[in-house]
Amino acid sequence: MATHDIAVLTTGDELLSGELTDTNTGTIAEILSRHGYQLRCSLCVPDQEKEISAALSYLVGHVQFIIVTGGLGSTGDDLTARAAARALGQPLVINEEALEMIRRWFAARQRVMEPNNERQALLPQWSQPLANPYGTAPGFRLKHQNCELFFLPGVPSEMKAMFEQSVLPVLRRKIPEVSPLQQRNFKIFGLPEPRVDSMIPYSRLPQGVNVAFALDYPLVVLKLKAYGDTASELLDQAEAVIVKELGEHIMARDGEAPEANVGRLLIHSGLTLSLAESCTGGLIASLLTSQPGASAFLERAAVTYADSAKQNWLQVPAMLIQQHGAVSEACARAMATGLRRATGTDLALAITGVAGPDGGSEEKPVGTVYIALAGPDGVHVKRYNFSGERKKIQRMSAFMALEWIRRFTLRYLDS
């Protein structure tokens, strides 16, 4: 894919201090890539008029299209329009079309428009306002010499909608001869990236298919990309190769989340599920119920964090915890057994462990996790030793639990 003369400029002190992560550049790059374009560069500058103006002056001389996000609000640190006027040598004026957009936004929602909101209509003289369907701040478009500039709000949802509505159509008219990207994603669990790479038979992939990797902990995302009229056919061939080599490790594909795939399999199988979580604090239940339709398979879930909860709700004997500890194979087995007895579900999954940063010992260091699954064929328990800080251990534990459920359900469906 050729690099095009497109740049992104993001503004915001909070982006440079680490308070917020710049997601706008990634969103723009992803949309552009999907349509066959590629960014030439991106910059981020603080909320300072001189810095924004200097960045615009530099980019105008180097690229054909500039997409600016941020600094269009109604407060004193929203300086993008003023900086653009300074960089491009235009006076700031009240743009009547932009002002009417703002007034209509408030009127449609029966809200009072504050005097400060009029500042959002103060634009460089030759601006063309861009409608904002989700917020008060209009964007605007300018042309300077041979460069087209688009100014969008920094709020991600507003920015994305306006980019697709007002910017992308212009790019497609100005640079029409591009081949849209087609892509297949495979979300792989249980294998490190180098191992995944070594398992791919590159010589058997058709020419024209590119392979890329991304990490979405604890998943490795394998991407197959192709362009042109035969892209779909090439990707079909490549997908067949990948599934043959890595199929059992693929938790989900393309835009589907692993938890959505697990839920879909449970619904298809007709199996019911209950959960008793300790170290994950309800994360497994949260993942599963983030997807619609979870009520079809999830009977109940509880965070049995304290020993008393394990004893009272799951009927884990106090003596067992005293002898083996709450983080033990015996306790995990008793949790799953008691849970299935109490709920009558087909599957009952229990998890207990040491997420850290404290609480570990030489015998059971931080990252020690036990998962137990009680089902029609008995209770299965396994110990894991995960690494990393608390959130990573919890996330890895939750995904391992989802993987247990996924694999059991697939075996059930195949039987």
ABEGO torsion letter per residue (X at the ends): XBBBBBBBBBBEAAAAAGABBBAAAAAAAAAAAAAGBBBABBBBBBBBAAAAAAAAAAAAAABABBBBBEGABABAABAAAAAAAAAAGBBBBBBAAAAAAAAAAAAAAGBBBBAAAAAAABBBAABBBBBBAABABBBBBBBBEABBBBBBBABAAAAAAAAAAAAAAAAAAABABBBBBBBBBBBBBGBBAAAAAAABBAAABBBGBBBBBBBBOABBBBBBBBBEAAAAAAAAAAAAAAAAAAAAABABBEABBAAAAAAAAAAAAGBBBBBBBBAAGGAAAAAAAABBGAAAABABBBBBABAAAAAAAAGBBAAAAAAAEABBAAAAAAAAAAAAAAAGBABBBBBBBBAOABGBBAABBBGBBBBBBBBAAEBBBBBBBBBEBAAAAAAAAAAAAAAAAAAAAAAAAAX
